[in-house]
Amino acid sequence: LSIAIREASTATILNLVGESTVQAAIKAGLVHPQAVLRVAGVPHAQTVKFIS
């Protein structure tokens, strides 16, 4: 999971699913906790980073 989060920090688009994945992204500052949705009880988060 730590390798995935490290790689995610350089990504421009993230689609995160699952408790441990979303929590790790929140802890790393990649996702704001209020941006997390739950679908059938499973946390989901998406991010888009614009680079100019």
PDB file with SEQRES, HELIX, SHEET and CRYST1 records, atoms N, CA, C and O in Angstrom:
SEQRES   1 A   52  LEU SER ILE ALA ILE ARG GLU ALA SER THR ALA THR ILE          
SEQRES   2 A   52  LEU ASN LEU VAL GLY GLU SER THR VAL GLN ALA ALA ILE          
SEQRES   3 A   52  LYS ALA GLY LEU VAL HIS PRO GLN ALA VAL LEU ARG VAL          
SEQRES   4 A   52  ALA GLY VAL PRO HIS ALA GLN THR VAL LYS PHE ILE SER          
HELIX    1 AA1 SER A    2  ALA A    8  1                                   7    
HELIX    2 AA2 GLU A   19  LYS A   27  1                                   9    
HELIX    3 AA3 PRO A   33  ALA A   35  5                                   3    
SHEET    1 AA1 3 ILE A  13  VAL A  17  0                                        
SHEET    2 AA1 3 VAL A  42  VAL A  48 -1                                        
SHEET    3 AA1 3 LEU A  37  VAL A  39 -1                                        
CRYST1    1.000    1.000    1.000  90.00  90.00  90.00 P 1           1          
ATOM      1  N   LEU A   1       0.825  -1.202   0.000  1.00  0.00           N  
ATOM      2  CA  LEU A   1       0.000   0.000   0.000  1.00  0.00           C  
ATOM      3  C   LEU A   1       0.865   1.260   0.000  1.00  0.00           C  
ATOM      4  O   LEU A   1       0.498   2.257  -0.623  1.00  0.00           O  
ATOM      5  N   SER A   2       1.992   1.229   0.681  1.00  0.00           N  
ATOM      6  CA  SER A   2       2.847   2.421   0.729  1.00  0.00           C  
ATOM      7  C   SER A   2       3.408   2.763  -0.649  1.00  0.00           C  
ATOM      8  O   SER A   2       3.551   3.940  -0.982  1.00  0.00           O  
ATOM      9  N   ILE A   3       3.726   1.755  -1.448  1.00  0.00           N  
ATOM     10  CA  ILE A   3       4.214   2.004  -2.810  1.00  0.00           C  
ATOM     11  C   ILE A   3       3.104   2.615  -3.653  1.00  0.00           C  
ATOM     12  O   ILE A   3       3.346   3.543  -4.424  1.00  0.00           O  
ATOM     13  N   ALA A   4       1.894   2.099  -3.509  1.00  0.00           N  
ATOM     14  CA  ALA A   4       0.755   2.625  -4.270  1.00  0.00           C  
ATOM     15  C   ALA A   4       0.498   4.088  -3.918  1.00  0.00           C  
ATOM     16  O   ALA A   4       0.245   4.901  -4.808  1.00  0.00           O  
ATOM     17  N   ILE A   5       0.559   4.426  -2.651  1.00  0.00           N  
ATOM     18  CA  ILE A   5       0.334   5.815  -2.233  1.00  0.00           C  
ATOM     19  C   ILE A   5       1.449   6.713  -2.748  1.00  0.00           C  
ATOM     20  O   ILE A   5       1.189   7.842  -3.164  1.00  0.00           O  
ATOM     21  N   ARG A   6       2.684   6.231  -2.727  1.00  0.00           N  
ATOM     22  CA  ARG A   6       3.800   7.020  -3.260  1.00  0.00           C  
ATOM     23  C   ARG A   6       3.590   7.301  -4.750  1.00  0.00           C  
ATOM     24  O   ARG A   6       3.779   8.430  -5.203  1.00  0.00           O  
ATOM     25  N   GLU A   7       3.204   6.284  -5.500  1.00  0.00           N  
ATOM     26  CA  GLU A   7       2.939   6.458  -6.930  1.00  0.00           C  
ATOM     27  C   GLU A   7       1.719   7.359  -7.153  1.00  0.00           C  
ATOM     28  O   GLU A   7       1.703   8.166  -8.082  1.00  0.00           O  
ATOM     29  N   ALA A   8       0.715   7.222  -6.312  1.00  0.00           N  
ATOM     30  CA  ALA A   8      -0.504   8.025  -6.443  1.00  0.00           C  
ATOM     31  C   ALA A   8      -0.211   9.508  -6.268  1.00  0.00           C  
ATOM     32  O   ALA A   8      -0.902  10.348  -6.845  1.00  0.00           O  
ATOM     33  N   SER A   9       0.792   9.833  -5.487  1.00  0.00           N  
ATOM     34  CA  SER A   9       1.099  11.247  -5.240  1.00  0.00           C  
ATOM     35  C   SER A   9       1.570  11.964  -6.500  1.00  0.00           C  
ATOM     36  O   SER A   9       1.538  13.193  -6.555  1.00  0.00           O  
ATOM     37  N   THR A  10       2.008  11.218  -7.515  1.00  0.00           N  
ATOM     38  CA  THR A  10       2.445  11.836  -8.768  1.00  0.00           C  
ATOM     39  C   THR A  10       1.413  11.679  -9.885  1.00  0.00           C  
ATOM     40  O   THR A  10       1.613  12.189 -10.987  1.00  0.00           O  
ATOM     41  N   ALA A  11       0.325  10.988  -9.611  1.00  0.00           N  
ATOM     42  CA  ALA A  11      -0.701  10.745 -10.631  1.00  0.00           C  
ATOM     43  C   ALA A  11      -1.566  11.981 -10.840  1.00  0.00           C  
ATOM     44  O   ALA A  11      -1.690  12.823  -9.951  1.00  0.00           O  
ATOM     45  N   THR A  12      -2.160  12.078 -12.018  1.00  0.00           N  
ATOM     46  CA  THR A  12      -3.068  13.189 -12.284  1.00  0.00           C  
ATOM     47  C   THR A  12      -4.525  12.803 -12.054  1.00  0.00           C  
ATOM     48  O   THR A  12      -5.367  13.672 -11.829  1.00  0.00           O  
ATOM     49  N   ILE A  13      -4.830  11.513 -12.107  1.00  0.00           N  
ATOM     50  CA  ILE A  13      -6.193  11.036 -11.856  1.00  0.00           C  
ATOM     51  C   ILE A  13      -6.120   9.826 -10.932  1.00  0.00           C  
ATOM     52  O   ILE A  13      -5.340   8.902 -11.162  1.00  0.00           O  
ATOM     53  N   LEU A  14      -6.943   9.843  -9.883  1.00  0.00           N  
ATOM     54  CA  LEU A  14      -7.031   8.707  -8.962  1.00  0.00           C  
ATOM     55  C   LEU A  14      -8.478   8.278  -8.825  1.00  0.00           C  
ATOM     56  O   LEU A  14      -9.378   9.114  -8.738  1.00  0.00           O  
ATOM     57  N   ASN A  15      -8.697   6.980  -8.805  1.00  0.00           N  
ATOM     58  CA  ASN A  15      -9.998   6.393  -8.517  1.00  0.00           C  
ATOM     59  C   ASN A  15      -9.742   5.374  -7.412  1.00  0.00           C  
ATOM     60  O   ASN A  15      -9.243   4.280  -7.677  1.00  0.00           O  
ATOM     61  N   LEU A  16     -10.077   5.725  -6.193  1.00  0.00           N  
ATOM     62  CA  LEU A  16      -9.731   4.924  -5.019  1.00  0.00           C  
ATOM     63  C   LEU A  16     -10.966   4.247  -4.447  1.00  0.00           C  
ATOM     64  O   LEU A  16     -12.021   4.866  -4.309  1.00  0.00           O  
ATOM     65  N   VAL A  17     -10.823   2.971  -4.116  1.00  0.00           N  
ATOM     66  CA  VAL A  17     -11.942   2.186  -3.592  1.00  0.00           C  
ATOM     67  C   VAL A  17     -11.438   1.331  -2.438  1.00  0.00           C  
ATOM     68  O   VAL A  17     -10.377   0.715  -2.526  1.00  0.00           O  
ATOM     69  N   GLY A  18     -12.204   1.300  -1.362  1.00  0.00           N  
ATOM     70  CA  GLY A  18     -11.892   0.426  -0.234  1.00  0.00           C  
ATOM     71  C   GLY A  18     -11.418   1.195   0.981  1.00  0.00           C  
ATOM     72  O   GLY A  18     -10.836   2.275   0.874  1.00  0.00           O  
ATOM     73  N   GLU A  19     -11.679   0.615   2.129  1.00  0.00           N  
ATOM     74  CA  GLU A  19     -11.391   1.272   3.408  1.00  0.00           C  
ATOM     75  C   GLU A  19      -9.914   1.620   3.565  1.00  0.00           C  
ATOM     76  O   GLU A  19      -9.579   2.776   3.824  1.00  0.00           O  
ATOM     77  N   SER A  20      -9.028   0.640   3.412  1.00  0.00           N  
ATOM     78  CA  SER A  20      -7.605   0.890   3.665  1.00  0.00           C  
ATOM     79  C   SER A  20      -6.996   1.815   2.622  1.00  0.00           C  
ATOM     80  O   SER A  20      -6.161   2.656   2.955  1.00  0.00           O  
ATOM     81  N   THR A  21      -7.399   1.671   1.372  1.00  0.00           N  
ATOM     82  CA  THR A  21      -6.865   2.518   0.304  1.00  0.00           C  
ATOM     83  C   THR A  21      -7.274   3.971   0.500  1.00  0.00           C  
ATOM     84  O   THR A  21      -6.433   4.867   0.427  1.00  0.00           O  
ATOM     85  N   VAL A  22      -8.538   4.208   0.744  1.00  0.00           N  
ATOM     86  CA  VAL A  22      -9.030   5.574   0.918  1.00  0.00           C  
ATOM     87  C   VAL A  22      -8.446   6.193   2.187  1.00  0.00           C  
ATOM     88  O   VAL A  22      -8.064   7.363   2.176  1.00  0.00           O  
ATOM     89  N   GLN A  23      -8.371   5.440   3.265  1.00  0.00           N  
ATOM     90  CA  GLN A  23      -7.796   5.973   4.507  1.00  0.00           C  
ATOM     91  C   GLN A  23      -6.324   6.331   4.324  1.00  0.00           C  
ATOM     92  O   GLN A  23      -5.871   7.350   4.846  1.00  0.00           O  
ATOM     93  N   ALA A  24      -5.577   5.515   3.595  1.00  0.00           N  
ATOM     94  CA  ALA A  24      -4.163   5.809   3.339  1.00  0.00           C  
ATOM     95  C   ALA A  24      -4.024   7.081   2.508  1.00  0.00           C  
ATOM     96  O   ALA A  24      -3.120   7.880   2.748  1.00  0.00           O  
ATOM     97  N   ALA A  25      -4.907   7.273   1.539  1.00  0.00           N  
ATOM     98  CA  ALA A  25      -4.876   8.480   0.712  1.00  0.00           C  
ATOM     99  C   ALA A  25      -5.220   9.717   1.535  1.00  0.00           C  
ATOM    100  O   ALA A  25      -4.636  10.780   1.325  1.00  0.00           O  
ATOM    101  N   ILE A  26      -6.152   9.591   2.460  1.00  0.00           N  
ATOM    102  CA  ILE A  26      -6.494  10.703   3.355  1.00  0.00           C  
ATOM    103  C   ILE A  26      -5.292  11.043   4.226  1.00  0.00           C  
ATOM    104  O   ILE A  26      -4.932  12.212   4.368  1.00  0.00           O  
ATOM    105  N   LYS A  27      -4.675  10.026   4.807  1.00  0.00           N  
ATOM    106  CA  LYS A  27      -3.519  10.227   5.681  1.00  0.00           C  
ATOM    107  C   LYS A  27      -2.362  10.894   4.932  1.00  0.00           C  
ATOM    108  O   LYS A  27      -1.623  11.694   5.504  1.00  0.00           O  
ATOM    109  N   ALA A  28      -2.212  10.556   3.644  1.00  0.00           N  
ATOM    110  CA  ALA A  28      -1.140  11.130   2.825  1.00  0.00           C  
ATOM    111  C   ALA A  28      -1.488  12.519   2.302  1.00  0.00           C  
ATOM    112  O   ALA A  28      -0.655  13.169   1.670  1.00  0.00           O  
ATOM    113  N   GLY A  29      -2.716  12.982   2.560  1.00  0.00           N  
ATOM    114  CA  GLY A  29      -3.129  14.299   2.104  1.00  0.00           C  
ATOM    115  C   GLY A  29      -3.568  14.340   0.650  1.00  0.00           C  
ATOM    116  O   GLY A  29      -3.656  15.416   0.059  1.00  0.00           O  
ATOM    117  N   LEU A  30      -3.842  13.183   0.070  1.00  0.00           N  
ATOM    118  CA  LEU A  30      -4.266  13.119  -1.329  1.00  0.00           C  
ATOM    119  C   LEU A  30      -5.769  13.306  -1.490  1.00  0.00           C  
ATOM    120  O   LEU A  30      -6.239  13.699  -2.558  1.00  0.00           O  
ATOM    121  N   VAL A  31      -6.518  13.026  -0.433  1.00  0.00           N  
ATOM    122  CA  VAL A  31      -7.984  13.095  -0.480  1.00  0.00           C  
ATOM    123  C   VAL A  31      -8.476  13.790   0.783  1.00  0.00           C  
ATOM    124  O   VAL A  31      -7.999  13.503   1.881  1.00  0.00           O  
ATOM    125  N   HIS A  32      -9.423  14.697   0.628  1.00  0.00           N  
ATOM    126  CA  HIS A  32     -10.056  15.335   1.785  1.00  0.00           C  
ATOM    127  C   HIS A  32     -11.118  14.374   2.323  1.00  0.00           C  
ATOM    128  O   HIS A  32     -11.877  13.807   1.537  1.00  0.00           O  
ATOM    129  N   PRO A  33     -11.189  14.178   3.628  1.00  0.00           N  
ATOM    130  CA  PRO A  33     -12.162  13.231   4.193  1.00  0.00           C  
ATOM    131  C   PRO A  33     -13.605  13.503   3.785  1.00  0.00           C  
ATOM    132  O   PRO A  33     -14.394  12.567   3.648  1.00  0.00           O  
ATOM    133  N   GLN A  34     -13.958  14.767   3.591  1.00  0.00           N  
ATOM    134  CA  GLN A  34     -15.338  15.086   3.212  1.00  0.00           C  
ATOM    135  C   GLN A  34     -15.627  14.790   1.740  1.00  0.00           C  
ATOM    136  O   GLN A  34     -16.774  14.882   1.302  1.00  0.00           O  
ATOM    137  N   ALA A  35     -14.595  14.438   0.981  1.00  0.00           N  
ATOM    138  CA  ALA A  35     -14.779  14.116  -0.440  1.00  0.00           C  
ATOM    139  C   ALA A  35     -15.053  12.630  -0.663  1.00  0.00           C  
ATOM    140  O   ALA A  35     -15.236  12.199  -1.801  1.00  0.00           O  
ATOM    141  N   VAL A  36     -15.082  11.855   0.399  1.00  0.00           N  
ATOM    142  CA  VAL A  36     -15.277  10.408   0.286  1.00  0.00           C  
ATOM    143  C   VAL A  36     -16.768  10.084   0.251  1.00  0.00           C  
ATOM    144  O   VAL A  36     -17.536  10.520   1.109  1.00  0.00           O  
ATOM    145  N   LEU A  37     -17.153   9.321  -0.747  1.00  0.00           N  
ATOM    146  CA  LEU A  37     -18.528   8.826  -0.860  1.00  0.00           C  
ATOM    147  C   LEU A  37     -18.546   7.361  -0.464  1.00  0.00           C  
ATOM    148  O   LEU A  37     -17.524   6.678  -0.534  1.00  0.00           O  
ATOM    149  N   ARG A  38     -19.697   6.885  -0.053  1.00  0.00           N  
ATOM    150  CA  ARG A  38     -19.850   5.458   0.249  1.00  0.00           C  
ATOM    151  C   ARG A  38     -20.898   4.880  -0.682  1.00  0.00           C  
ATOM    152  O   ARG A  38     -22.005   5.405  -0.797  1.00  0.00           O  
ATOM    153  N   VAL A  39     -20.536   3.797  -1.341  1.00  0.00           N  
ATOM    154  CA  VAL A  39     -21.442   3.075  -2.224  1.00  0.00           C  
ATOM    155  C   VAL A  39     -21.583   1.675  -1.643  1.00  0.00           C  
ATOM    156  O   VAL A  39     -20.615   0.918  -1.571  1.00  0.00           O  
ATOM    157  N   ALA A  40     -22.797   1.344  -1.233  1.00  0.00           N  
ATOM    158  CA  ALA A  40     -23.061   0.058  -0.569  1.00  0.00           C  
ATOM    159  C   ALA A  40     -22.110  -0.141   0.609  1.00  0.00           C  
ATOM    160  O   ALA A  40     -21.661  -1.256   0.878  1.00  0.00           O  
ATOM    161  N   GLY A  41     -21.808   0.959   1.309  1.00  0.00           N  
ATOM    162  CA  GLY A  41     -20.961   0.894   2.493  1.00  0.00           C  
ATOM    163  C   GLY A  41     -19.466   0.916   2.222  1.00  0.00           C  
ATOM    164  O   GLY A  41     -18.670   0.920   3.161  1.00  0.00           O  
ATOM    165  N   VAL A  42     -19.070   0.929   0.961  1.00  0.00           N  
ATOM    166  CA  VAL A  42     -17.650   0.905   0.593  1.00  0.00           C  
ATOM    167  C   VAL A  42     -17.201   2.324   0.232  1.00  0.00           C  
ATOM    168  O   VAL A  42     -17.840   2.974  -0.595  1.00  0.00           O  
ATOM    169  N   PRO A  43     -16.105   2.818   0.843  1.00  0.00           N  
ATOM    170  CA  PRO A  43     -15.650   4.165   0.531  1.00  0.00           C  
ATOM    171  C   PRO A  43     -15.055   4.276  -0.876  1.00  0.00           C  
ATOM    172  O   PRO A  43     -14.337   3.390  -1.339  1.00  0.00           O  
ATOM    173  N   HIS A  44     -15.377   5.390  -1.539  1.00  0.00           N  
ATOM    174  CA  HIS A  44     -14.871   5.704  -2.876  1.00  0.00           C  
ATOM    175  C   HIS A  44     -14.403   7.152  -2.875  1.00  0.00           C  
ATOM    176  O   HIS A  44     -15.035   8.018  -2.270  1.00  0.00           O  
ATOM    177  N   ALA A  45     -13.295   7.406  -3.556  1.00  0.00           N  
ATOM    178  CA  ALA A  45     -12.816   8.780  -3.720  1.00  0.00           C  
ATOM    179  C   ALA A  45     -12.169   8.909  -5.091  1.00  0.00           C  
ATOM    180  O   ALA A  45     -11.511   7.985  -5.571  1.00  0.00           O  
ATOM    181  N   GLN A  46     -12.362  10.052  -5.705  1.00  0.00           N  
ATOM    182  CA  GLN A  46     -11.737  10.347  -6.990  1.00  0.00           C  
ATOM    183  C   GLN A  46     -11.046  11.694  -6.890  1.00  0.00           C  
ATOM    184  O   GLN A  46     -11.545  12.613  -6.240  1.00  0.00           O  
ATOM    185  N   THR A  47      -9.896  11.805  -7.537  1.00  0.00           N  
ATOM    186  CA  THR A  47      -9.198  13.084  -7.591  1.00  0.00           C  
ATOM    187  C   THR A  47      -8.743  13.352  -9.021  1.00  0.00           C  
ATOM    188  O   THR A  47      -8.491  12.427  -9.793  1.00  0.00           O  
ATOM    189  N   VAL A  48      -8.645  14.620  -9.351  1.00  0.00           N  
ATOM    190  CA  VAL A  48      -8.089  15.058 -10.632  1.00  0.00           C  
ATOM    191  C   VAL A  48      -7.129  16.199 -10.326  1.00  0.00           C  
ATOM    192  O   VAL A  48      -7.501  17.167  -9.661  1.00  0.00           O  
ATOM    193  N   LYS A  49      -5.904  16.088 -10.806  1.00  0.00           N  
ATOM    194  CA  LYS A  49      -4.895  17.127 -10.600  1.00  0.00           C  
ATOM    195  C   LYS A  49      -4.598  17.769 -11.955  1.00  0.00           C  
ATOM    196  O   LYS A  49      -4.183  17.090 -12.894  1.00  0.00           O  
ATOM    197  N   PHE A  50      -4.814  19.075 -12.048  1.00  0.00           N  
ATOM    198  CA  PHE A  50      -4.549  19.798 -13.287  1.00  0.00           C  
ATOM    199  C   PHE A  50      -3.113  20.300 -13.277  1.00  0.00           C  
ATOM    200  O   PHE A  50      -2.660  20.906 -12.306  1.00  0.00           O  
ATOM    201  N   ILE A  51      -2.413  20.044 -14.357  1.00  0.00           N  
ATOM    202  CA  ILE A  51      -1.022  20.474 -14.489  1.00  0.00           C  
ATOM    203  C   ILE A  51      -0.927  21.387 -15.701  1.00  0.00           C  
ATOM    204  O   ILE A  51      -1.394  21.049 -16.789  1.00  0.00           O  
ATOM    205  N   SER A  52      -0.320  22.536 -15.500  1.00  0.00           N  
ATOM    206  CA  SER A  52      -0.184  23.452 -16.644  1.00  0.00           C  
ATOM    207  C   SER A  52       1.252  23.555 -17.085  1.00  0.00           C  
ATOM    208  O   SER A  52       1.557  24.279 -18.033  1.00  0.00           O  
TER     209      SER A  52                                                      
END                                                                             
